[in-house]
Amino acid sequence: MKRPKRVKSNRERSQNPVWKILRPIVFGTLAGAVICTVLLLVLSLVLVAAKQLPQSLLQPITVLIAALGAFFAGYTAARMSGERGMLYGAGSALLLFGLLFLAGLTVSGESISAFMLTKGLIMVLTGAIAGILSVNKKSRRK
């Protein structure tokens, strides 16, 4: 006679080492994606209001937005984990870069280029720095 499968409790799930590592990275990436989305919406409103913006400014602005999203992703991931800030920050930023790269590949047919690799490197470094800052930040205790 087969035993029915037992549903794992939240406590058992939280003790899983893979989930313990992936949870901050995934949530940090989602937070960074939300920040990127909001900033890109603001940029689109500015572009509509300005009616004329030099084309050469678009790439640096998108890199800046991606870097801010990666910073927020790395900060959030490292803050959730509470340890190994550089690793969690860089991992979260790398996952965010992968999502942005796949979105660019599917929407605009963007391919791998030196600019794309530079953007990825900037994002990973920014995420790692944010992770270090997050872990080293002193928490307030009352």
TIRO-2110 file (N, C-alpha, C; in Angstrom, 1 decimal):
// TIRO-2110
0.8, -1.2, 0.0, N, 1, A
0.0, 0.0, 0.0, CA, 1, A
0.9, 1.3, 0.0, C, 1, A
0.6, 2.2, -0.9, N, 2, A
1.4, 3.4, -1.0, CA, 2, A
1.0, 4.4, 0.1, C, 2, A
2.0, 5.1, 0.5, N, 3, A
1.8, 6.1, 1.5, CA, 3, A
1.5, 7.4, 0.7, C, 3, A
0.6, 8.2, 1.2, N, 4, A
0.3, 9.5, 0.6, CA, 4, A
1.5, 10.4, 0.8, C, 4, A
1.7, 11.2, -0.3, N, 5, A
2.8, 12.2, -0.2, CA, 5, A
2.5, 13.2, 0.9, C, 5, A
3.5, 13.5, 1.7, N, 6, A
3.4, 14.5, 2.7, CA, 6, A
3.8, 15.8, 2.2, C, 6, A
3.0, 16.8, 2.4, N, 7, A
3.3, 18.2, 2.0, CA, 7, A
4.3, 18.8, 3.0, C, 7, A
5.4, 19.4, 2.4, N, 8, A
6.4, 19.9, 3.3, CA, 8, A
5.9, 21.2, 3.9, C, 8, A
6.3, 21.4, 5.1, N, 9, A
5.9, 22.6, 5.8, CA, 9, A
6.9, 23.8, 5.4, C, 9, A
6.5, 25.0, 5.8, N, 10, A
7.4, 26.1, 5.5, CA, 10, A
8.8, 26.0, 6.2, C, 10, A
8.7, 25.4, 7.4, N, 11, A
10.0, 25.3, 8.1, CA, 11, A
10.9, 24.3, 7.4, C, 11, A
10.3, 23.2, 6.9, N, 12, A
11.2, 22.2, 6.2, CA, 12, A
11.7, 22.8, 4.9, C, 12, A
10.9, 23.6, 4.2, N, 13, A
11.3, 24.2, 3.0, CA, 13, A
12.4, 25.2, 3.3, C, 13, A
12.3, 26.0, 4.4, N, 14, A
13.3, 27.0, 4.7, CA, 14, A
14.6, 26.4, 5.1, C, 14, A
14.6, 25.1, 5.5, N, 15, A
15.9, 24.5, 5.9, CA, 15, A
16.6, 23.8, 4.7, C, 15, A
15.9, 23.8, 3.6, N, 16, A
16.5, 23.2, 2.3, CA, 16, A
17.7, 24.2, 1.9, C, 16, A
18.9, 23.6, 1.8, N, 17, A
20.0, 24.5, 1.5, CA, 17, A
19.9, 25.2, 0.1, C, 17, A
19.3, 24.5, -0.9, N, 18, A
19.2, 25.1, -2.2, CA, 18, A
18.2, 26.3, -2.1, C, 18, A
17.1, 26.1, -1.4, N, 19, A
16.1, 27.2, -1.3, CA, 19, A
16.7, 28.3, -0.5, C, 19, A
17.5, 28.0, 0.5, N, 20, A
18.1, 29.1, 1.3, CA, 20, A
19.0, 29.9, 0.5, C, 20, A
19.7, 29.4, -0.5, N, 21, A
20.6, 30.2, -1.4, CA, 21, A
19.8, 30.9, -2.5, C, 21, A
18.8, 30.2, -3.1, N, 22, A
18.1, 30.7, -4.3, CA, 22, A
17.1, 31.8, -3.9, C, 22, A
16.5, 31.7, -2.7, N, 23, A
15.4, 32.6, -2.3, CA, 23, A
15.8, 34.1, -2.4, C, 23, A
16.9, 34.4, -1.7, N, 24, A
17.3, 35.8, -1.8, CA, 24, A
17.7, 36.3, -3.2, C, 24, A
18.3, 35.4, -4.0, N, 25, A
18.7, 35.8, -5.3, CA, 25, A
17.5, 36.1, -6.2, C, 25, A
16.5, 35.2, -6.1, N, 26, A
15.2, 35.3, -6.9, CA, 26, A
14.5, 36.6, -6.4, C, 26, A
14.3, 36.8, -5.1, N, 27, A
13.5, 37.9, -4.7, CA, 27, A
14.3, 39.2, -5.0, C, 27, A
15.6, 39.2, -4.9, N, 28, A
16.4, 40.4, -5.2, CA, 28, A
16.3, 40.7, -6.7, C, 28, A
16.3, 39.7, -7.5, N, 29, A
16.1, 39.9, -9.0, CA, 29, A
14.8, 40.5, -9.3, C, 29, A
13.7, 40.0, -8.6, N, 30, A
12.4, 40.5, -8.8, CA, 30, A
12.3, 42.0, -8.4, C, 30, A
12.9, 42.3, -7.3, N, 31, A
12.9, 43.7, -6.8, CA, 31, A
13.7, 44.6, -7.8, C, 31, A
14.8, 44.1, -8.3, N, 32, A
15.5, 44.9, -9.3, CA, 32, A
14.8, 45.0, -10.6, C, 32, A
14.0, 44.0, -11.0, N, 33, A
13.2, 44.1, -12.3, CA, 33, A
12.1, 45.1, -12.1, C, 33, A
11.5, 45.2, -10.9, N, 34, A
10.5, 46.1, -10.7, CA, 34, A
11.1, 47.6, -10.8, C, 34, A
12.2, 47.8, -10.2, N, 35, A
12.9, 49.1, -10.2, CA, 35, A
13.2, 49.4, -11.7, C, 35, A
13.7, 48.5, -12.4, N, 36, A
14.0, 48.7, -13.9, CA, 36, A
12.8, 49.1, -14.6, C, 36, A
11.7, 48.4, -14.4, N, 37, A
10.4, 48.7, -15.1, CA, 37, A
9.9, 50.1, -14.8, C, 37, A
9.9, 50.5, -13.5, N, 38, A
9.5, 51.8, -13.1, CA, 38, A
10.3, 52.9, -13.7, C, 38, A
11.6, 52.7, -13.7, N, 39, A
12.5, 53.7, -14.2, CA, 39, A
12.4, 53.8, -15.7, C, 39, A
12.2, 52.7, -16.4, N, 40, A
12.0, 52.7, -17.9, CA, 40, A
10.6, 53.4, -18.2, C, 40, A
9.6, 53.2, -17.4, N, 41, A
8.4, 53.9, -17.6, CA, 41, A
8.5, 55.4, -17.4, C, 41, A
9.3, 55.8, -16.4, N, 42, A
9.6, 57.2, -16.2, CA, 42, A
10.4, 57.8, -17.4, C, 42, A
11.4, 57.0, -17.9, N, 43, A
12.1, 57.4, -19.1, CA, 43, A
11.2, 57.6, -20.3, C, 43, A
10.3, 56.7, -20.5, N, 44, A
9.4, 56.8, -21.6, CA, 44, A
8.5, 58.1, -21.5, C, 44, A
8.1, 58.4, -20.3, N, 45, A
7.3, 59.7, -20.1, CA, 45, A
8.2, 60.9, -20.4, C, 45, A
9.4, 60.8, -20.0, N, 46, A
10.3, 62.0, -20.3, CA, 46, A
10.6, 62.1, -21.8, C, 46, A
10.7, 61.0, -22.5, N, 47, A
10.9, 61.0, -23.9, CA, 47, A
9.7, 61.6, -24.6, C, 47, A
8.5, 61.2, -24.2, N, 48, A
7.3, 61.7, -24.8, CA, 48, A
7.2, 63.2, -24.5, C, 48, A
7.5, 63.7, -23.3, N, 49, A
7.4, 65.1, -23.0, CA, 49, A
8.4, 65.9, -23.6, C, 49, A
9.7, 65.4, -23.8, N, 50, A
10.8, 66.1, -24.4, CA, 50, A
10.6, 66.2, -25.9, C, 50, A
10.0, 65.3, -26.5, N, 51, A
9.8, 65.2, -27.9, CA, 51, A
11.0, 65.1, -28.8, C, 51, A
12.2, 65.6, -28.2, N, 52, A
13.4, 65.5, -28.9, CA, 52, A
14.5, 65.2, -27.9, C, 52, A
15.2, 64.1, -28.1, N, 53, A
16.3, 63.8, -27.2, CA, 53, A
17.4, 63.1, -28.1, C, 53, A
18.6, 63.5, -28.0, N, 54, A
19.7, 62.9, -28.8, CA, 54, A
19.7, 61.4, -28.7, C, 54, A
19.8, 60.8, -29.9, N, 55, A
19.8, 59.3, -29.9, CA, 55, A
21.0, 58.7, -29.1, C, 55, A
22.1, 59.5, -29.1, N, 56, A
23.3, 59.0, -28.4, CA, 56, A
23.1, 58.9, -26.9, C, 56, A
22.1, 59.6, -26.4, N, 57, A
21.9, 59.5, -24.9, CA, 57, A
21.1, 58.3, -24.5, C, 57, A
20.5, 57.6, -25.4, N, 58, A
19.6, 56.5, -25.0, CA, 58, A
20.4, 55.3, -24.4, C, 58, A
21.5, 54.9, -25.0, N, 59, A
22.3, 53.8, -24.5, CA, 59, A
22.8, 54.0, -23.1, C, 59, A
23.5, 55.2, -22.9, N, 60, A
24.0, 55.4, -21.5, CA, 60, A
22.9, 55.5, -20.5, C, 60, A
21.7, 56.0, -20.9, N, 61, A
20.6, 56.1, -19.9, CA, 61, A
20.1, 54.7, -19.6, C, 61, A
20.0, 53.8, -20.6, N, 62, A
19.5, 52.5, -20.3, CA, 62, A
20.6, 51.7, -19.5, C, 62, A
21.8, 51.9, -19.7, N, 63, A
22.9, 51.3, -18.8, CA, 63, A
22.7, 51.8, -17.4, C, 63, A
22.5, 53.1, -17.2, N, 64, A
22.3, 53.6, -15.9, CA, 64, A
21.1, 53.0, -15.2, C, 64, A
20.0, 52.9, -15.9, N, 65, A
18.8, 52.3, -15.4, CA, 65, A
19.0, 50.8, -15.0, C, 65, A
19.7, 50.1, -15.9, N, 66, A
20.1, 48.7, -15.6, CA, 66, A
21.0, 48.6, -14.4, C, 66, A
21.9, 49.5, -14.2, N, 67, A
22.8, 49.5, -13.1, CA, 67, A
22.1, 49.8, -11.8, C, 67, A
21.1, 50.7, -11.9, N, 68, A
20.3, 51.0, -10.7, CA, 68, A
19.5, 49.8, -10.3, C, 68, A
18.9, 49.2, -11.3, N, 69, A
18.1, 47.9, -11.0, CA, 69, A
19.0, 46.9, -10.4, C, 69, A
20.2, 46.7, -10.9, N, 70, A
21.1, 45.7, -10.4, CA, 70, A
21.6, 46.0, -9.0, C, 70, A
21.8, 47.3, -8.7, N, 71, A
22.1, 47.8, -7.4, CA, 71, A
21.0, 47.4, -6.4, C, 71, A
19.8, 47.7, -6.7, N, 72, A
18.7, 47.4, -5.9, CA, 72, A
18.5, 45.9, -5.7, C, 72, A
18.7, 45.1, -6.8, N, 73, A
18.6, 43.7, -6.7, CA, 73, A
19.7, 43.1, -5.8, C, 73, A
20.9, 43.6, -5.9, N, 74, A
22.0, 43.1, -5.1, CA, 74, A
21.8, 43.5, -3.6, C, 74, A
21.4, 44.7, -3.4, N, 75, A
21.1, 45.1, -2.0, CA, 75, A
20.1, 44.3, -1.4, C, 75, A
19.0, 44.1, -2.1, N, 76, A
17.9, 43.3, -1.5, CA, 76, A
18.3, 41.8, -1.2, C, 76, A
19.0, 41.2, -2.2, N, 77, A
19.4, 39.8, -2.0, CA, 77, A
20.3, 39.7, -0.8, C, 77, A
21.3, 40.5, -0.7, N, 78, A
22.3, 40.4, 0.4, CA, 78, A
21.6, 40.8, 1.7, C, 78, A
20.7, 41.7, 1.7, N, 79, A
20.0, 42.0, 2.9, CA, 79, A
19.1, 40.8, 3.4, C, 79, A
18.5, 40.1, 2.5, N, 80, A
17.7, 39.0, 2.9, CA, 80, A
18.6, 37.8, 3.4, C, 80, A
19.8, 37.6, 2.8, N, 81, A
20.6, 36.5, 3.2, CA, 81, A
21.4, 36.9, 4.5, C, 81, A
21.8, 38.1, 4.6, N, 82, A
22.5, 38.5, 5.8, CA, 82, A
24.0, 38.1, 5.8, C, 82, A
24.4, 37.5, 4.8, N, 83, A
25.8, 37.0, 4.7, CA, 83, A
26.2, 36.9, 3.2, C, 83, A
27.5, 36.8, 3.0, N, 84, A
28.1, 36.7, 1.6, CA, 84, A
27.5, 37.7, 0.7, C, 84, A
27.6, 39.0, 1.0, N, 85, A
26.9, 40.0, 0.3, CA, 85, A
27.4, 40.1, -1.2, C, 85, A
28.7, 40.0, -1.4, N, 86, A
29.2, 40.1, -2.7, CA, 86, A
28.7, 39.0, -3.6, C, 86, A
28.6, 37.8, -3.1, N, 87, A
28.2, 36.6, -3.9, CA, 87, A
26.7, 36.7, -4.2, C, 87, A
25.9, 37.1, -3.2, N, 88, A
24.4, 37.2, -3.4, CA, 88, A
24.1, 38.4, -4.3, C, 88, A
24.8, 39.5, -4.1, N, 89, A
24.6, 40.7, -4.9, CA, 89, A
24.9, 40.4, -6.4, C, 89, A
26.1, 39.8, -6.6, N, 90, A
26.5, 39.5, -8.0, CA, 90, A
25.6, 38.5, -8.6, C, 90, A
25.2, 37.5, -7.9, N, 91, A
24.3, 36.5, -8.4, CA, 91, A
22.9, 37.0, -8.8, C, 91, A
22.4, 37.9, -8.0, N, 92, A
21.1, 38.5, -8.3, CA, 92, A
21.2, 39.4, -9.5, C, 92, A
22.3, 40.2, -9.6, N, 93, A
22.5, 41.1, -10.7, CA, 93, A
22.7, 40.3, -12.0, C, 93, A
23.4, 39.2, -11.9, N, 94, A
23.7, 38.4, -13.1, CA, 94, A
22.3, 37.8, -13.6, C, 94, A
21.5, 37.3, -12.7, N, 95, A
20.2, 36.8, -13.1, CA, 95, A
19.3, 37.9, -13.7, C, 95, A
19.4, 39.1, -13.1, N, 96, A
18.7, 40.3, -13.7, CA, 96, A
19.2, 40.6, -15.1, C, 96, A
20.5, 40.5, -15.3, N, 97, A
21.1, 40.8, -16.6, CA, 97, A
20.6, 39.7, -17.6, C, 97, A
20.5, 38.5, -17.1, N, 98, A
20.0, 37.4, -18.0, CA, 98, A
18.6, 37.6, -18.4, C, 98, A
17.8, 38.1, -17.5, N, 99, A
16.4, 38.4, -17.9, CA, 99, A
16.3, 39.6, -18.9, C, 99, A
17.1, 40.6, -18.6, N, 100, A
17.1, 41.8, -19.5, CA, 100, A
17.6, 41.4, -20.9, C, 100, A
18.7, 40.5, -20.9, N, 101, A
19.2, 40.1, -22.2, CA, 101, A
18.2, 39.3, -23.0, C, 101, A
17.5, 38.4, -22.3, N, 102, A
16.5, 37.6, -23.0, CA, 102, A
15.4, 38.4, -23.5, C, 102, A
15.0, 39.4, -22.7, N, 103, A
13.9, 40.3, -23.1, CA, 103, A
14.4, 41.1, -24.4, C, 103, A
15.6, 41.6, -24.3, N, 104, A
16.1, 42.3, -25.5, CA, 104, A
16.3, 41.4, -26.7, C, 104, A
16.6, 40.2, -26.5, N, 105, A
16.8, 39.2, -27.6, CA, 105, A
15.4, 38.9, -28.2, C, 105, A
14.4, 38.8, -27.4, N, 106, A
13.1, 38.4, -28.0, CA, 106, A
12.4, 39.6, -28.6, C, 106, A
12.5, 40.8, -28.0, N, 107, A
11.7, 41.9, -28.5, CA, 107, A
12.4, 42.6, -29.7, C, 107, A
13.7, 42.9, -29.5, N, 108, A
14.4, 43.7, -30.6, CA, 108, A
15.4, 42.9, -31.4, C, 108, A
15.5, 41.6, -31.1, N, 109, A
16.5, 40.8, -31.8, CA, 109, A
18.0, 41.2, -31.5, C, 109, A
18.2, 41.8, -30.3, N, 110, A
19.5, 42.3, -29.9, CA, 110, A
20.4, 41.0, -29.8, C, 110, A
21.6, 41.1, -30.3, N, 111, A
22.5, 40.0, -30.2, CA, 111, A
23.6, 40.3, -29.2, C, 111, A
24.5, 39.3, -29.0, N, 112, A
25.6, 39.5, -28.1, CA, 112, A
26.6, 40.4, -28.8, C, 112, A
27.0, 41.5, -28.1, N, 113, A
27.9, 42.4, -28.6, CA, 113, A
28.8, 42.9, -27.4, C, 113, A
29.8, 43.7, -27.8, N, 114, A
30.7, 44.2, -26.8, CA, 114, A
29.9, 45.1, -25.8, C, 114, A
29.0, 45.9, -26.3, N, 115, A
28.2, 46.8, -25.5, CA, 115, A
27.3, 45.9, -24.5, C, 115, A
26.8, 44.8, -25.0, N, 116, A
25.9, 44.0, -24.1, CA, 116, A
26.8, 43.4, -23.0, C, 116, A
28.0, 42.9, -23.3, N, 117, A
28.9, 42.3, -22.3, CA, 117, A
29.3, 43.4, -21.3, C, 117, A
29.6, 44.6, -21.8, N, 118, A
30.0, 45.7, -20.9, CA, 118, A
28.8, 46.0, -20.0, C, 118, A
27.6, 46.0, -20.5, N, 119, A
26.4, 46.3, -19.7, CA, 119, A
26.3, 45.2, -18.6, C, 119, A
26.5, 43.9, -19.0, N, 120, A
26.5, 42.8, -18.0, CA, 120, A
27.5, 43.0, -16.9, C, 120, A
28.7, 43.3, -17.3, N, 121, A
29.8, 43.5, -16.4, CA, 121, A
29.5, 44.6, -15.4, C, 121, A
29.0, 45.7, -15.9, N, 122, A
28.6, 46.8, -15.0, CA, 122, A
27.5, 46.4, -14.1, C, 122, A
26.6, 45.7, -14.5, N, 123, A
25.5, 45.2, -13.7, CA, 123, A
26.0, 44.3, -12.6, C, 123, A
26.8, 43.4, -12.9, N, 124, A
27.3, 42.4, -11.9, CA, 124, A
28.2, 43.1, -10.9, C, 124, A
29.0, 44.0, -11.3, N, 125, A
29.9, 44.8, -10.4, CA, 125, A
29.0, 45.6, -9.5, C, 125, A
28.0, 46.3, -10.0, N, 126, A
27.2, 47.1, -9.2, CA, 126, A
26.4, 46.3, -8.2, C, 126, A
25.9, 45.1, -8.6, N, 127, A
25.2, 44.3, -7.7, CA, 127, A
26.1, 43.8, -6.6, C, 127, A
27.3, 43.4, -6.9, N, 128, A
28.3, 43.0, -5.9, CA, 128, A
28.6, 44.1, -4.9, C, 128, A
28.8, 45.3, -5.4, N, 129, A
29.1, 46.4, -4.5, CA, 129, A
27.9, 46.7, -3.6, C, 129, A
26.7, 46.6, -4.1, N, 130, A
25.5, 46.8, -3.3, CA, 130, A
25.4, 45.7, -2.3, C, 130, A
25.7, 44.5, -2.6, N, 131, A
25.7, 43.4, -1.7, CA, 131, A
26.6, 43.6, -0.5, C, 131, A
27.8, 44.1, -0.9, N, 132, A
28.8, 44.3, 0.2, CA, 132, A
28.3, 45.4, 1.1, C, 132, A
27.8, 46.5, 0.5, N, 133, A
27.3, 47.6, 1.3, CA, 133, A
26.1, 47.2, 2.2, C, 133, A
25.3, 46.3, 1.7, N, 134, A
24.1, 45.8, 2.4, CA, 134, A
24.5, 45.0, 3.6, C, 134, A
25.4, 44.1, 3.4, N, 135, A
25.8, 43.2, 4.5, CA, 135, A
26.6, 44.0, 5.6, C, 135, A
27.3, 45.0, 5.2, N, 136, A
28.2, 45.7, 6.1, CA, 136, A
27.4, 46.8, 6.8, C, 136, A
26.2, 47.1, 6.4, N, 137, A
25.3, 48.1, 7.0, CA, 137, A
24.9, 47.7, 8.4, C, 137, A
25.1, 48.5, 9.4, N, 138, A
24.7, 48.2, 10.7, CA, 138, A
23.1, 48.3, 10.8, C, 138, A
22.5, 47.3, 11.4, N, 139, A
21.1, 47.4, 11.7, CA, 139, A
20.8, 48.1, 12.9, C, 139, A
19.7, 48.8, 12.9, N, 140, A
19.3, 49.6, 14.1, CA, 140, A
18.6, 48.7, 15.1, C, 140, A
19.0, 48.8, 16.3, N, 141, A
18.4, 48.0, 17.4, CA, 141, A
17.9, 49.0, 18.5, C, 141, A
16.7, 48.8, 18.9, N, 142, A
16.1, 49.6, 19.9, CA, 142, A
16.0, 48.9, 21.2, C, 142, A
END
